[in-house]
Amino acid sequence: MIHDPRALLRHLYDVAVQRALPLRNTAAHLPNPPKGRTLVLGAGKAGGAMAQAVEALWPQGAPLSGLVVTRYGHTPPRPDGLPQRIEVVEASHPVPDAAGLEAAQRILSLTHGLTADDLVLCLISGGGSALLTLPCDGLTLEDKQRINRQLLESGAHIGEMNTVRKHLSRIKGGRLAAACAPARVVTLTISDVPGDDVSVIASGPTVADATTCDEALEILRRYGIEVPPAVRAQLEAGALETPKPGDPRLARCETHLIATPQQSLEAAAEAARALGLRAYVLSDEIEGESREVGKVHAALARSTALGRSSFEKPCVILSGGETTVTVRPRAEGQAKGRGGRAGEFCMGLAQALGGQGGVWALAADTDGIDGVEDNAGALVTPDTLARAAVRGLKITDHLSRNDAVGFFEPLGDLVVTGPTHTNVNDFRAVLVT
């Protein structure tokens, strides 16, 4: 018998996060110190923790310096006795700011003068696209902020967003690696994208890019996003093309995935089995509208609860990936909703479950932040809708304005963790008893 479903689900989330922490995963992928110097460059929500892992594991007598940018509030406390050799700065995510622009400029300038004897260690994790902001010629920071915000609200998936970002940047899409030539470039990356495509993680600053200016233009057209005429002309002429596979400047580049969503889901599954539960991992690549993905999970949970599924209860159904939220237009005078992908998933799930007995769920972002709010995600219980009704909360109203925080906060069902210092994207666990 499961005495505390909430605690069990939170335990599985914590196990998934622990599996993805940089210090646990870095040592096996570190190269030997080079003949020359070692420069560490990086960006992402896990950037501060990744930098500390390298500092702890790199030989104390070997030269080490560099600069990494992470999200505000995401630099972990420094362990006692660990000297700082890599500078860590903070900037805005998901919409870039001047601090991110300055950090990107400094990172690119640090590549000047590198030789074939030098090593560049690039530490890349999710969130790096917004944090590593260096607009192309003709594009201002304000333009980049607007385009980024419109992409985030459009429902575009991560691959589409990053195709645009790469072609409007002077550092993404392999350009950082090209600037490091002729040095050896070793990229250590934590995946936060479906399929673990390293060219998509943080818009692949050290990875050759197979997407094109024409594709970026088509995505901008599809979602009705405008760019300045001078920038559009450069895209149409192919003048903003990224380094492609086979580019000789990237000949000495290699990339290692040190943590992935699938590894974290498998760790959670093992933890569930250790507690006597069956565990099923659906996929680490689930995409789509968050509320619709929630409805699909609800259908599977209901059929399992009713004994009509190939899954046997009691069990935990696990999934990951990166869903999207299309922000709905608000009625005049309507309060702006607060929430992110995980909360939206939970609203869709709760609505579709309709109070089904024996089903609990947790959905949370593994970086500890769901969208731009302070919560990682939310919990759904068999009595979620009943408790909401007592408080006068209508889930249809909250879905209409993407207001997951407004729905789950009064119920005490937000999952709050603070920054976790890693990021393998969405984590979802549905418990069926």
C-alpha positions as CSV (number, residue, x, y, z in Angstrom):
1,M,0.0,0.0,0.0
2,I,1.2,3.5,-0.9
3,H,0.9,5.6,2.2
4,D,1.9,9.0,0.8
5,P,1.6,9.4,-3.0
6,R,2.7,13.0,-3.0
7,A,6.0,12.1,-1.2
8,L,6.6,9.2,-3.5
9,L,6.2,11.3,-6.6
10,R,8.4,14.0,-5.2
11,H,11.0,11.3,-4.4
12,L,11.0,10.2,-8.0
13,Y,11.5,13.7,-9.2
14,D,14.4,14.3,-6.8
15,V,16.0,11.0,-8.0
16,A,15.7,12.2,-11.7
17,V,17.3,15.5,-10.8
18,Q,20.2,14.0,-8.9
19,R,21.0,11.7,-11.8
20,A,21.6,14.8,-14.0
21,L,23.8,16.8,-11.6
22,P,27.1,17.9,-13.3
23,L,29.5,16.6,-10.5
24,R,28.1,13.1,-10.9
25,N,28.6,13.1,-14.7
26,T,31.6,15.1,-15.7
27,A,34.7,13.1,-14.7
28,A,34.3,10.4,-17.3
29,H,34.3,13.0,-20.2
30,L,37.1,15.3,-19.2
31,P,40.1,15.3,-21.6
32,N,43.7,15.5,-20.4
33,P,45.2,18.9,-19.9
34,P,46.8,20.2,-23.1
35,K,50.3,21.4,-24.0
36,G,49.0,25.0,-24.0
37,R,46.3,26.6,-21.8
38,T,42.7,25.5,-21.0
39,L,39.9,28.0,-21.5
40,V,36.5,27.2,-20.2
41,L,33.5,28.9,-21.9
42,G,29.9,28.0,-21.3
43,A,26.2,29.0,-21.0
44,G,23.1,27.5,-19.6
45,K,21.0,26.9,-16.5
46,A,23.5,24.3,-15.3
47,G,26.5,26.5,-16.2
48,G,27.5,27.4,-12.6
49,A,27.3,23.8,-11.4
50,M,29.2,22.5,-14.5
51,A,31.9,25.1,-13.9
52,Q,32.3,24.0,-10.3
53,A,32.5,20.3,-11.4
54,V,35.3,21.1,-13.7
55,E,37.1,23.1,-11.0
56,A,36.8,20.2,-8.6
57,L,38.0,17.6,-11.1
58,W,40.7,19.5,-13.1
59,P,44.3,18.9,-11.9
60,Q,45.1,21.6,-9.4
61,G,48.5,22.3,-11.0
62,A,47.1,22.6,-14.6
63,P,46.2,26.1,-15.9
64,L,42.4,26.7,-16.0
65,S,40.5,29.9,-16.6
66,G,37.3,31.1,-18.4
67,L,33.8,32.5,-18.3
68,V,30.4,30.9,-18.0
69,V,27.0,32.5,-18.0
70,T,24.0,31.1,-16.1
71,R,20.5,32.3,-15.2
72,Y,19.9,34.7,-12.4
73,G,19.9,32.8,-9.1
74,H,21.3,29.6,-10.6
75,T,24.8,29.8,-9.3
76,P,25.2,27.1,-6.7
77,P,26.8,27.8,-3.3
78,R,30.6,27.3,-3.6
79,P,31.8,24.2,-1.7
80,D,34.2,24.9,1.1
81,G,37.8,24.8,0.0
82,L,37.1,24.8,-3.7
83,P,39.1,27.7,-5.3
84,Q,37.4,29.6,-8.1
85,R,39.2,29.5,-11.4
86,I,36.3,30.0,-13.7
87,E,34.3,33.2,-13.6
88,V,30.5,32.7,-13.5
89,V,28.1,35.6,-14.4
90,E,24.4,35.7,-14.4
91,A,21.9,36.9,-17.0
92,S,18.2,36.7,-17.9
93,H,16.2,33.7,-19.1
94,P,14.0,33.1,-21.1
95,V,14.1,36.6,-22.5
96,P,17.7,37.9,-23.0
97,D,19.0,41.0,-21.4
98,A,22.0,43.3,-21.5
99,A,23.9,41.2,-19.0
100,G,23.7,38.2,-21.4
101,L,24.8,40.4,-24.3
102,E,27.8,41.5,-22.4
103,A,28.7,38.0,-21.3
104,A,28.4,36.7,-24.9
105,Q,30.7,39.5,-26.1
106,R,33.3,38.7,-23.5
107,I,33.1,35.0,-24.3
108,L,33.7,35.6,-28.0
109,S,36.6,38.0,-27.2
110,L,38.3,35.3,-25.1
111,T,38.7,33.1,-28.2
112,H,41.1,35.6,-29.7
113,G,44.7,34.4,-29.9
114,L,44.0,30.7,-29.3
115,T,46.6,28.3,-30.8
116,A,46.6,24.6,-31.8
117,D,48.2,23.8,-28.5
118,D,45.2,25.2,-26.5
119,L,42.0,23.4,-25.3
120,V,38.6,25.0,-25.1
121,L,36.2,23.3,-22.7
122,C,32.7,24.4,-23.6
123,L,30.0,23.7,-20.9
124,I,26.6,23.8,-22.6
125,S,23.1,23.2,-21.0
126,G,19.5,24.2,-21.7
127,G,18.8,27.9,-21.4
128,G,22.0,28.8,-23.2
129,S,20.2,30.3,-26.2
130,A,18.8,33.2,-24.2
131,L,21.9,33.5,-22.0
132,L,24.3,33.6,-24.9
133,T,22.9,36.6,-26.8
134,L,24.9,38.3,-29.5
135,P,22.6,39.7,-32.2
136,C,23.7,39.7,-35.9
137,D,24.4,43.0,-37.6
138,G,21.3,45.1,-38.0
139,L,19.5,43.6,-35.0
140,T,19.3,45.3,-31.6
141,L,19.0,43.7,-28.2
142,E,15.4,45.0,-28.1
143,D,14.7,43.3,-31.5
144,K,16.1,40.1,-30.1
145,Q,14.0,40.3,-26.9
146,R,10.8,40.9,-28.9
147,I,11.5,38.1,-31.3
148,N,12.4,35.7,-28.5
149,R,9.2,36.6,-26.6
150,Q,7.1,36.1,-29.7
151,L,8.6,32.7,-30.4
152,L,8.0,31.7,-26.8
153,E,4.3,32.6,-27.0
154,S,3.8,31.3,-30.5
155,G,3.7,27.6,-29.7
156,A,6.8,27.0,-31.9
157,H,8.8,23.9,-30.8
158,I,12.4,24.2,-29.6
159,G,13.9,23.2,-33.0
160,E,12.0,25.9,-34.8
161,M,13.0,28.5,-32.2
162,N,16.6,27.6,-32.3
163,T,16.7,27.6,-36.1
164,V,15.7,31.3,-36.0
165,R,18.0,32.1,-33.0
166,K,21.1,30.6,-34.8
167,H,20.6,32.7,-37.9
168,L,20.1,35.9,-36.0
169,S,23.3,35.4,-33.9
170,R,27.0,36.0,-34.1
171,I,27.8,33.2,-31.6
172,K,25.3,30.4,-32.0
173,G,25.0,27.6,-34.6
174,G,28.7,26.6,-34.6
175,R,30.0,30.2,-34.7
176,L,31.6,30.0,-31.2
177,A,33.6,26.8,-32.2
178,A,34.6,28.5,-35.5
179,A,36.0,31.4,-33.5
180,C,38.1,29.0,-31.4
181,A,40.0,27.5,-34.3
182,P,42.7,26.2,-34.4
183,A,42.3,25.2,-30.8
184,R,40.8,21.8,-29.8
185,V,37.2,22.3,-28.7
186,V,35.6,19.7,-26.3
187,T,32.0,20.4,-25.5
188,L,30.3,18.8,-22.5
189,T,26.6,19.2,-22.7
190,I,23.5,18.4,-20.7
191,S,20.6,17.6,-22.9
192,D,17.2,19.3,-22.5
193,V,15.8,18.6,-25.9
194,P,13.9,15.7,-27.4
195,G,16.2,13.3,-29.2
196,D,19.3,14.8,-27.6
197,D,20.3,16.7,-30.8
198,V,23.4,18.5,-29.7
199,S,22.9,21.1,-32.5
200,V,19.7,22.1,-30.8
201,I,20.8,22.3,-27.2
202,A,21.4,26.0,-26.5
203,S,21.3,26.6,-30.3
204,G,24.5,24.6,-30.7
205,P,27.2,27.3,-30.4
206,T,30.0,24.7,-30.9
207,V,28.1,22.3,-33.3
208,A,27.8,22.5,-37.1
209,D,24.3,23.6,-38.2
210,A,22.4,21.9,-40.9
211,T,19.5,24.4,-40.9
212,T,19.4,27.3,-43.4
213,C,18.5,30.9,-43.7
214,D,15.5,29.9,-45.9
215,E,14.2,27.7,-43.1
216,A,14.6,30.5,-40.6
217,L,12.6,32.8,-42.9
218,E,9.9,30.2,-43.3
219,I,9.5,29.9,-39.5
220,L,9.3,33.6,-39.0
221,R,6.6,33.8,-41.7
222,R,4.7,30.9,-40.3
223,Y,4.4,32.5,-36.8
224,G,4.0,36.1,-38.1
225,I,7.2,37.4,-36.6
226,E,8.8,40.5,-38.1
227,V,12.5,41.3,-38.4
228,P,14.1,44.5,-39.5
229,P,14.2,44.9,-43.3
230,A,18.0,44.9,-43.4
231,V,18.1,41.6,-41.4
232,R,15.4,40.0,-43.7
233,A,17.5,41.0,-46.7
234,Q,20.6,39.3,-45.2
235,L,18.5,36.2,-44.6
236,E,17.1,36.2,-48.1
237,A,20.7,36.6,-49.5
238,G,22.1,33.8,-47.3
239,A,24.5,36.3,-45.7
240,L,23.6,35.0,-42.2
241,E,24.4,31.4,-42.9
242,T,25.9,29.2,-40.1
243,P,28.9,26.9,-40.3
244,K,27.8,23.6,-41.9
245,P,28.9,20.0,-41.4
246,G,32.4,19.6,-42.9
247,D,33.5,23.2,-42.2
248,P,37.3,22.9,-41.7
249,R,37.1,25.4,-38.7
250,L,35.2,22.7,-36.8
251,A,37.6,19.8,-37.6
252,R,39.0,19.7,-34.1
253,C,35.6,19.8,-32.3
254,E,34.0,17.0,-30.3
255,T,30.9,16.9,-28.2
256,H,30.0,14.6,-25.3
257,L,26.5,14.2,-23.8
258,I,27.1,14.0,-20.0
259,A,23.5,13.8,-18.9
260,T,20.2,13.1,-20.7
261,P,16.5,13.0,-20.0
262,Q,16.4,9.3,-20.7
263,Q,19.0,8.6,-18.0
264,S,17.0,10.6,-15.5
265,L,13.7,8.8,-16.4
266,E,15.4,5.4,-16.0
267,A,16.8,6.4,-12.6
268,A,13.3,7.3,-11.5
269,A,12.0,4.0,-12.8
270,E,14.6,2.1,-10.9
271,A,13.7,4.0,-7.7
272,A,10.0,3.2,-8.2
273,R,10.8,-0.5,-8.7
274,A,12.9,-0.5,-5.6
275,L,9.7,0.5,-3.8
276,G,7.8,-2.4,-5.2
277,L,6.0,-0.5,-8.1
278,R,6.0,-1.3,-11.7
279,A,7.5,1.5,-13.8
280,Y,6.9,2.3,-17.4
281,V,8.9,4.9,-19.4
282,L,6.8,6.2,-22.2
283,S,9.4,8.3,-23.9
284,D,11.9,11.1,-23.3
285,E,10.9,12.8,-26.6
286,I,7.3,13.8,-26.1
287,E,6.3,17.1,-27.7
288,G,3.1,18.9,-28.4
289,E,0.7,21.3,-26.7
290,S,1.1,20.8,-22.9
291,R,-2.6,20.6,-22.1
292,E,-3.1,18.1,-25.0
293,V,-0.2,15.9,-23.8
294,G,-1.9,16.0,-20.4
295,K,-5.1,14.7,-21.9
296,V,-3.3,11.8,-23.5
297,H,-1.6,10.9,-20.3
298,A,-5.0,11.1,-18.6
299,A,-6.5,8.6,-21.1
300,L,-3.7,6.2,-20.4
301,A,-4.0,6.6,-16.6
302,R,-7.8,6.1,-16.7
303,S,-7.5,2.9,-18.8
304,T,-4.8,1.6,-16.5
305,A,-6.9,2.4,-13.4
306,L,-9.8,0.6,-14.9
307,G,-7.8,-2.5,-15.8
308,R,-8.1,-1.9,-19.6
309,S,-4.5,-1.1,-20.3
310,S,-1.4,-3.3,-21.0
311,F,0.1,-1.5,-18.0
312,E,-0.5,-3.2,-14.7
313,K,-1.3,-1.3,-11.5
314,P,0.1,-0.3,-9.1
315,C,2.5,1.5,-11.4
316,V,4.2,4.7,-12.3
317,I,4.1,6.0,-15.9
318,L,7.1,8.3,-16.6
319,S,7.7,10.6,-19.5
320,G,9.9,13.5,-20.5
321,G,10.5,15.8,-23.5
322,E,9.6,19.4,-24.2
323,T,6.0,20.4,-24.6
324,T,4.9,23.9,-25.6
325,V,2.3,26.4,-24.5
326,T,0.5,28.6,-26.9
327,V,-0.5,31.7,-25.0
328,R,-4.2,32.4,-25.5
329,P,-5.4,35.9,-26.1
330,R,-6.9,37.5,-23.0
331,A,-10.3,39.1,-22.8
332,E,-10.3,42.8,-22.0
333,G,-9.8,43.3,-18.3
334,Q,-8.8,39.6,-17.7
335,A,-5.8,39.1,-15.4
336,K,-2.7,37.7,-17.1
337,G,-2.1,34.1,-16.4
338,R,1.0,32.7,-14.6
339,G,2.4,29.3,-15.4
340,G,4.6,27.2,-17.6
341,R,4.6,23.9,-19.5
342,A,4.4,21.6,-16.4
343,G,1.5,23.5,-14.8
344,E,-0.4,23.6,-18.1
345,F,0.2,19.8,-18.5
346,C,-1.3,19.3,-15.0
347,M,-4.4,21.4,-15.8
348,G,-5.0,19.4,-19.0
349,L,-4.4,16.1,-17.1
350,A,-6.7,17.1,-14.2
351,Q,-9.5,18.2,-16.5
352,A,-9.4,15.0,-18.5
353,L,-9.2,12.8,-15.5
354,G,-12.4,14.3,-14.1
355,G,-11.6,13.1,-10.6
356,Q,-10.7,9.5,-11.5
357,G,-9.9,7.6,-8.4
358,G,-6.5,6.1,-7.8
359,V,-4.5,8.5,-10.0
360,W,-1.9,11.0,-8.8
361,A,0.6,12.9,-10.9
362,L,3.5,15.3,-10.7
363,A,4.9,17.3,-13.6
364,A,7.9,19.6,-13.1
365,D,10.8,21.1,-15.0
366,T,14.1,19.5,-13.9
367,D,15.7,23.0,-13.6
368,G,13.3,23.9,-10.8
369,I,11.6,26.7,-12.7
370,D,8.4,26.2,-14.7
371,G,8.5,29.0,-17.3
372,V,9.2,32.2,-15.5
373,E,7.6,31.5,-12.2
374,D,9.1,30.3,-8.9
375,N,7.6,26.8,-8.9
376,A,9.0,23.8,-10.7
377,G,5.6,22.4,-11.5
378,A,2.5,21.0,-9.9
379,L,0.7,18.0,-8.4
380,V,-2.6,16.4,-9.4
381,T,-4.6,14.3,-7.0
382,P,-7.9,12.4,-7.3
383,D,-9.7,15.2,-5.5
384,T,-8.0,18.1,-7.3
385,L,-11.2,19.2,-9.1
386,A,-13.3,18.7,-6.0
387,R,-11.0,20.8,-3.8
388,A,-10.9,23.5,-6.6
389,A,-14.7,23.6,-6.7
390,V,-14.8,24.3,-2.9
391,R,-12.6,27.3,-3.5
392,G,-14.6,28.5,-6.5
393,L,-11.8,27.7,-9.0
394,K,-12.9,26.7,-12.5
395,I,-10.2,24.8,-14.4
396,T,-11.7,25.9,-17.8
397,D,-11.2,29.6,-16.7
398,H,-7.6,29.0,-15.8
399,L,-6.8,27.0,-18.9
400,S,-8.3,29.9,-21.0
401,R,-5.7,32.2,-19.7
402,N,-2.8,29.8,-19.2
403,D,-3.0,30.3,-15.4
404,A,-1.6,27.2,-13.8
405,V,-0.2,29.0,-10.8
406,G,-3.5,30.7,-10.1
407,F,-5.2,27.3,-10.1
408,F,-2.7,25.1,-8.1
409,E,-1.3,27.7,-5.7
410,P,-4.6,28.0,-3.6
411,L,-4.8,24.2,-3.5
412,G,-1.2,24.0,-2.0
413,D,-0.3,21.8,-5.0
414,L,2.6,23.7,-6.5
415,V,5.9,21.9,-6.5
416,V,8.6,24.4,-5.3
417,T,12.2,23.3,-5.4
418,G,14.3,26.4,-6.2
419,P,17.0,26.1,-8.9
420,T,18.3,22.6,-9.1
421,H,21.6,23.5,-11.0
422,T,20.9,21.1,-13.9
423,N,18.3,20.8,-16.7
424,V,17.1,17.7,-18.5
425,N,13.7,19.3,-19.2
426,D,10.2,18.1,-18.5
427,F,9.7,15.3,-15.9
428,R,6.3,13.7,-15.6
429,A,5.2,10.9,-13.3
430,V,1.7,9.5,-13.1
431,L,1.0,7.1,-10.3
432,V,-1.9,4.6,-10.7
433,T,-2.8,2.5,-7.6
